[in-house]
Amino acid sequence: MINAVGVPKSLLLLGGASEIALAIAEELLASGSLAVTLAARPGPARDAAAKRLEGKGAKVRAVDFEATDFASHPKTIGAAFEAGDVDVSVVAFAVLGDAEENWQDQAKAVELAQVNYTASLSVGVLLGEQIKRQGHGRIIALSSVAGERVRRANFVYGSSKAGFDGFYLGLGEALAEHGGKVTVVRPGQVRTKLSAGHPPAPLTVDPQDVAKAAVAGMRAGKEIVWVPFAFRLVMSVFRHLPRAVFRKLPV
């Protein structure tokens, strides 16, 4: 269980090879020992992630996770919790794709929606069941500023993150009476493999920046964390712009 100063003893990373998820694990490891469950596809990326965290002092175990194999999710989440309570779960898997291809290729659009929204909802419901059972637990849900107000530039991805964002905020409210808390993290562009090849955007940050803000927000009991914080001010303006003005913005 998380102690009085916000230090957990156990962590589940859904999307265990995610650069942001691993940075969150390392941020938590800076405060003490941690048992980490990596939920990811078997392979070199998961193996490298386990080695990286073990090098930081974590006790690591792995469970198989395939985002779009929805029928397998109960088994995955069950395996993650079978060793005992999980203090913090991080939902950190997503696909970005090419924005112009996404809205013109039905298969790619459906895959993106299934990974970013349907799979995230699927594991979120299962995490909620486990949190209710154990009477405590926190979820860090990695959303995006793209979901705050969906833009033409990446509206398929943005719409999937809007759904993700709404679901996890609602889940946090539903779990509050059962000892659960959810922190939705809204970064802008992050320098990761996911964004490689995409034009640099204003206020781009590193995975470590997201991790520090996410952990601090979780410890403070925040429902929403913006990374960087300046995005909260930017989006408060964007949210109220008339569509005729909003659609003309260059970013």
VEXDREN-2710 file (C-alpha; in Angstrom, 1 decimal):
% VEXDREN-2710
k/r/px/py/pz
1/MET/0.0/0.0/0.0
2/ILE/1.2/3.6/-0.7
3/ASN/2.7/5.0/2.5
4/ALA/2.0/8.4/4.1
5/VAL/4.4/10.2/1.8
6/GLY/3.1/8.7/-1.4
7/VAL/5.6/6.0/-1.9
8/PRO/4.1/2.8/-3.5
9/LYS/5.5/-0.7/-3.1
10/SER/4.0/-2.2/-6.3
11/LEU/3.5/-1.0/-9.8
12/LEU/1.8/-2.3/-12.9
13/LEU/2.9/-0.9/-16.3
14/LEU/0.3/-1.6/-19.0
15/GLY/2.4/-0.9/-22.1
16/GLY/5.5/-1.9/-20.2
17/ALA/8.0/-1.0/-22.9
18/SER/6.6/2.5/-23.2
19/GLU/9.4/5.1/-22.7
20/ILE/7.0/7.3/-20.5
21/ALA/5.9/4.3/-18.4
22/LEU/9.5/3.3/-17.8
23/ALA/10.4/6.9/-16.8
24/ILE/7.5/6.9/-14.3
25/ALA/8.8/3.6/-12.8
26/GLU/12.3/5.1/-12.5
27/GLU/10.8/8.3/-10.9
28/LEU/9.1/6.1/-8.3
29/LEU/12.2/3.9/-7.8
30/ALA/14.1/7.0/-6.7
31/SER/12.0/6.9/-3.5
32/GLY/12.6/3.3/-2.6
33/SER/12.3/-0.3/-3.7
34/LEU/9.5/-1.3/-6.0
35/ALA/8.0/-4.5/-7.4
36/VAL/7.1/-3.9/-11.0
37/THR/4.9/-5.9/-13.3
38/LEU/5.5/-5.3/-17.0
39/ALA/2.4/-6.0/-19.1
40/ALA/3.6/-6.0/-22.7
41/ARG/4.1/-8.2/-25.7
42/PRO/6.9/-10.8/-25.2
43/GLY/10.1/-9.9/-27.1
44/PRO/13.3/-7.8/-27.1
45/ALA/11.6/-4.5/-26.1
46/ARG/10.0/-6.1/-23.0
47/ASP/13.3/-7.8/-22.1
48/ALA/15.2/-4.6/-22.4
49/ALA/12.6/-2.8/-20.3
50/ALA/12.9/-5.4/-17.5
51/LYS/16.7/-5.2/-17.6
52/ARG/16.6/-1.4/-17.4
53/LEU/14.4/-1.4/-14.3
54/GLU/16.3/-4.2/-12.6
55/GLY/19.4/-2.1/-13.1
56/LYS/17.6/0.6/-11.0
57/GLY/16.9/-1.9/-8.2
58/ALA/13.3/-3.0/-9.1
59/LYS/12.0/-6.5/-8.7
60/VAL/10.5/-7.2/-12.1
61/ARG/8.1/-9.8/-13.4
62/ALA/6.4/-9.8/-16.8
63/VAL/2.9/-10.8/-18.0
64/ASP/1.8/-11.0/-21.7
65/PHE/-0.4/-8.2/-22.9
66/GLU/-1.9/-7.6/-26.4
67/ALA/-4.0/-4.5/-26.5
68/THR/-6.4/-5.6/-29.2
69/ASP/-6.9/-9.1/-27.9
70/PHE/-9.7/-8.0/-25.6
71/ALA/-10.7/-11.5/-24.5
72/SER/-7.2/-12.0/-23.0
73/HIS/-7.4/-8.8/-20.8
74/PRO/-9.1/-10.5/-17.8
75/LYS/-6.3/-13.1/-17.7
76/THR/-3.6/-10.4/-18.0
77/ILE/-5.0/-8.2/-15.3
78/GLY/-5.6/-11.2/-13.1
79/ALA/-2.0/-12.3/-13.5
80/ALA/-0.8/-8.9/-12.6
81/PHE/-2.7/-8.9/-9.3
82/GLU/-2.2/-12.5/-8.4
83/ALA/1.0/-11.8/-6.5
84/GLY/-0.8/-9.3/-4.2
85/ASP/-2.2/-5.8/-4.2
86/VAL/-1.1/-3.3/-6.8
87/ASP/-0.6/0.2/-5.5
88/VAL/-0.2/2.0/-8.8
89/SER/-1.2/1.1/-12.4
90/VAL/0.0/3.0/-15.4
91/VAL/-2.0/2.9/-18.6
92/ALA/0.6/3.8/-21.2
93/PHE/-0.1/2.2/-24.5
94/ALA/-1.2/4.0/-27.7
95/VAL/-0.6/4.3/-31.4
96/LEU/-0.3/7.6/-33.3
97/GLY/0.1/6.7/-37.0
98/ASP/0.1/9.2/-39.8
99/ALA/-2.7/11.8/-39.3
100/GLU/-3.6/11.9/-43.0
101/GLU/-3.6/8.2/-43.5
102/ASN/-5.6/7.6/-40.4
103/TRP/-8.8/9.3/-41.7
104/GLN/-8.5/7.8/-45.2
105/ASP/-7.6/4.2/-44.3
106/GLN/-10.5/2.4/-42.6
107/ALA/-8.3/-0.4/-41.2
108/LYS/-5.8/2.0/-39.7
109/ALA/-8.5/4.2/-38.2
110/VAL/-10.2/1.2/-36.6
111/GLU/-6.9/-0.2/-35.2
112/LEU/-6.0/3.2/-33.7
113/ALA/-9.5/3.5/-32.1
114/GLN/-9.3/0.0/-30.7
115/VAL/-5.9/0.5/-29.2
116/ASN/-6.2/4.0/-27.9
117/TYR/-9.8/3.8/-26.7
118/THR/-11.4/0.4/-26.6
119/ALA/-8.4/-1.5/-25.2
120/SER/-7.9/1.3/-22.6
121/LEU/-11.5/1.1/-21.6
122/SER/-11.3/-2.6/-21.3
123/VAL/-8.3/-2.7/-19.0
124/GLY/-9.7/0.3/-17.1
125/VAL/-12.9/-1.6/-16.2
126/LEU/-10.8/-4.5/-15.0
127/LEU/-8.5/-2.3/-13.0
128/GLY/-11.5/-0.8/-11.4
129/GLU/-12.7/-4.2/-10.3
130/GLN/-9.4/-5.0/-8.7
131/ILE/-9.2/-1.6/-6.9
132/LYS/-12.7/-2.1/-5.5
133/ARG/-11.7/-5.6/-4.3
134/GLN/-8.5/-4.5/-2.6
135/GLY/-9.9/-1.2/-1.3
136/HIS/-7.2/1.1/-2.6
137/GLY/-5.1/1.8/-5.7
138/ARG/-4.2/4.6/-8.0
139/ILE/-4.2/4.8/-11.8
140/ILE/-2.0/7.1/-13.9
141/ALA/-3.7/7.3/-17.3
142/LEU/-1.6/8.8/-20.1
143/SER/-3.9/11.0/-22.2
144/SER/-2.9/13.9/-24.5
145/VAL/-3.7/17.6/-25.0
146/ALA/-4.9/16.4/-28.4
147/GLY/-8.0/15.1/-26.7
148/GLU/-8.9/18.4/-25.0
149/ARG/-10.2/20.0/-28.2
150/VAL/-9.8/17.9/-31.3
151/ARG/-8.1/19.6/-34.3
152/ARG/-8.3/18.9/-38.0
153/ALA/-4.5/18.2/-38.0
154/ASN/-4.9/14.9/-36.1
155/PHE/-8.6/14.4/-35.5
156/VAL/-8.6/10.6/-35.5
157/TYR/-5.9/10.3/-32.9
158/GLY/-7.4/13.3/-31.0
159/SER/-10.9/11.8/-30.9
160/SER/-9.5/8.6/-29.5
161/LYS/-7.8/10.5/-26.7
162/ALA/-10.9/12.5/-26.0
163/GLY/-12.7/9.3/-25.3
164/PHE/-9.8/7.9/-23.3
165/ASP/-9.7/11.1/-21.2
166/GLY/-13.4/11.2/-20.5
167/PHE/-13.5/7.5/-19.5
168/TYR/-10.6/7.8/-17.0
169/LEU/-11.9/11.0/-15.5
170/GLY/-15.3/9.3/-15.0
171/LEU/-13.6/6.1/-13.6
172/GLY/-11.8/8.3/-11.0
173/GLU/-15.1/9.6/-9.8
174/ALA/-16.7/6.2/-9.7
175/LEU/-13.8/4.7/-7.7
176/ALA/-13.5/7.5/-5.2
177/GLU/-15.9/5.9/-2.8
178/HIS/-14.0/2.6/-3.1
179/GLY/-10.5/3.9/-2.2
180/GLY/-9.3/4.5/-5.7
181/LYS/-7.9/7.6/-7.4
182/VAL/-7.2/8.3/-11.1
183/THR/-4.7/10.9/-12.4
184/VAL/-5.2/11.8/-16.0
185/VAL/-1.9/13.1/-17.5
186/ARG/-2.2/15.4/-20.6
187/PRO/1.2/16.0/-22.2
188/GLY/1.8/17.7/-25.5
189/GLN/4.3/16.1/-27.9
190/VAL/6.9/13.9/-26.1
191/ARG/10.2/13.0/-27.6
192/THR/9.7/9.2/-27.9
193/LYS/9.7/6.5/-30.6
194/LEU/6.0/7.1/-31.0
195/SER/6.6/10.7/-32.2
196/ALA/9.7/10.0/-34.1
197/GLY/9.4/11.4/-37.7
198/HIS/6.7/13.9/-36.8
199/PRO/7.4/17.6/-37.0
200/PRO/8.5/19.1/-33.7
201/ALA/5.7/20.9/-31.9
202/PRO/5.7/23.8/-29.4
203/LEU/6.2/22.9/-25.8
204/THR/7.7/19.4/-26.6
205/VAL/9.0/17.6/-23.6
206/ASP/11.0/14.5/-22.7
207/PRO/9.6/11.3/-21.0
208/GLN/11.3/12.3/-17.8
209/ASP/9.4/15.6/-17.7
210/VAL/6.1/13.7/-18.0
211/ALA/7.1/11.2/-15.4
212/LYS/8.0/13.9/-12.8
213/ALA/4.8/15.7/-13.4
214/ALA/2.7/12.5/-13.3
215/VAL/4.2/11.2/-10.1
216/ALA/4.0/14.6/-8.4
217/GLY/0.3/14.9/-9.5
218/MET/-0.5/11.4/-8.3
219/ARG/1.0/12.1/-4.9
220/ALA/-0.9/15.4/-4.6
221/GLY/-4.2/13.6/-5.5
222/LYS/-4.7/15.6/-8.7
223/GLU/-7.3/14.5/-11.2
224/ILE/-5.6/16.2/-14.2
225/VAL/-2.0/17.0/-14.9
226/TRP/-0.8/19.1/-17.8
227/VAL/2.7/18.7/-19.2
228/PRO/4.1/21.2/-19.4
229/PHE/1.8/23.3/-17.1
230/ALA/1.7/26.0/-19.8
231/PHE/-0.6/23.8/-21.8
232/ARG/-3.4/24.4/-19.2
233/LEU/-3.3/28.1/-20.0
234/VAL/-3.0/27.5/-23.8
235/MET/-5.9/25.1/-23.8
236/SER/-8.1/27.3/-21.6
237/VAL/-7.9/29.8/-24.5
238/PHE/-8.3/27.3/-27.3
239/ARG/-11.3/25.7/-25.7
240/HIS/-13.3/28.8/-26.0
241/LEU/-12.3/30.0/-29.5
242/PRO/-15.1/29.9/-32.1
243/ARG/-14.7/27.1/-34.6
244/ALA/-14.3/29.5/-37.4
245/VAL/-11.2/30.9/-35.7
246/PHE/-10.0/27.6/-34.2
247/ARG/-9.8/25.9/-37.6
248/LYS/-7.5/28.6/-39.0
249/LEU/-4.8/28.0/-36.3
250/PRO/-1.5/26.7/-37.8
251/VAL/-1.0/24.1/-35.0
END
